[in-house]
């Protein structure tokens, strides 16, 4: 997958986590697990070695937003906005 596709997948799960945070613990945990897996897979992809710092920082912000520590005052809705351009770009590619 392209970087845009990988980030769109992460963004979809971040959006799901934002939607279910504080409402449905099981669905929230599922979205967090999938987002974490997508983050890890993207960070392991050597094609993006020039973007690892940025991706790692966004992952750190995601964990801040789900943990409740709020060290960076991260809101998952704000992170969803970060990922929106990637999701929008990928969606336009697959629109018939």
Secondary structure, DSSP 8 states (H G I E B T S, - for coil): --HHHHHHHHHHHHHHHHHHTTT-HHHHHHHHHHHHHHHHHHHH-GGGGGGHHHHHHHHHHHHHHHHS--SS---HHHHHHHHHHHHHHHHHHT--
